[in-house]
Amino acid sequence: MTDGYRTYPMRFKITLNMPAHSGSLVHQVVCEHPSKSLQAFVDHINSVDLVVVEEFYRDSSANRYDNKGEIAINPAWIGKIKVHTEDKPR
């Protein structure tokens, strides 16, 4: 994705079939990975036990997503992956 100046890795919204800290039945993660497409990301996670991504939290007061650093996700818990399109330049 680009903001006119730089190219970023793809951003995904991943729904995990596990409870969230807030108590909801699923947990959603917005993350970036250097995959070039959704299919490439799926192919990658099917070949690893844990996938390392950069996690982002929405800061609604500033209308942006803040980078919270790297996390490792167990692909066995993934129920859905969608390309995240609410991107704002950082």
Secondary structure in CASP SS format (residue, H / E / C, confidence):
PFRMAT SS
TARGET T0000
AUTHOR 0000-0000-0000
METHOD secondary structure of the structure
MODEL  1
M C 1.00
T E 1.00
D C 1.00
G C 1.00
Y C 1.00
R C 1.00
T E 1.00
Y C 1.00
P C 1.00
M E 1.00
R E 1.00
F E 1.00
K E 1.00
I E 1.00
T E 1.00
L E 1.00
N C 1.00
M C 1.00
P C 1.00
A C 1.00
H C 1.00
S C 1.00
G C 1.00
S C 1.00
L C 1.00
V C 1.00
H E 1.00
Q E 1.00
V E 1.00
V E 1.00
C E 1.00
E E 1.00
H E 1.00
P C 1.00
S C 1.00
K C 1.00
S C 1.00
L H 1.00
Q H 1.00
A H 1.00
F H 1.00
V H 1.00
D H 1.00
H H 1.00
I H 1.00
N C 1.00
S C 1.00
V C 1.00
D C 1.00
L C 1.00
V E 1.00
V E 1.00
V E 1.00
E E 1.00
E E 1.00
F E 1.00
Y E 1.00
R E 1.00
D E 1.00
S C 1.00
S C 1.00
A C 1.00
N C 1.00
R E 1.00
Y E 1.00
D E 1.00
N E 1.00
K E 1.00
G E 1.00
E E 1.00
I E 1.00
A E 1.00
I E 1.00
N C 1.00
P H 1.00
A H 1.00
W H 1.00
I E 1.00
G E 1.00
K E 1.00
I E 1.00
K E 1.00
V E 1.00
H C 1.00
T C 1.00
E C 1.00
D C 1.00
K C 1.00
P C 1.00
R C 1.00
END
